[in-house]
Amino acid sequence: MDDSEFIAKLKSKIETASGASITLEIDHNDKRRLSIDLGTPAPRVVFGADAIEHAGLARMFSQYAILCLKGRRQVSEEEFLAFLRRN
């Protein structure tokens, strides 16, 4: 699977799980970046390029994005870790 196909599948997974349409961008300069901008009509999700290289990181980033999108707010690190422990 090439990068563009992986990104499209990742975007689809996040949208399906969260129930929100998003804009997914990959940051090739800050490879570890993770940001969620909920202040736009279609929330903007930015993953660092390391998420493309490491499937586990992509999963963690997508789970965080889903949790934020479902709650329509940024979640704390503690809340995210509690979420991961339950799943």
HELIX and SHEET records of a PDB file:
HELIX    1   1 ASP A    3  SER A   18  1                                  16    
HELIX    2   2 ASP A   50  GLU A   53  1                                   4    
HELIX    3   3 ALA A   55  GLY A   71  1                                  17    
HELIX    4   4 GLU A   77  ARG A   86  1                                  10    
SHEET    1   A 3 THR A  23  ASP A  27  0                                        
SHEET    2   A 3 ARG A  44  GLY A  48  1                                        
SHEET    3   A 3 LEU A  34  ASP A  37 -1                                        
END                                                                             
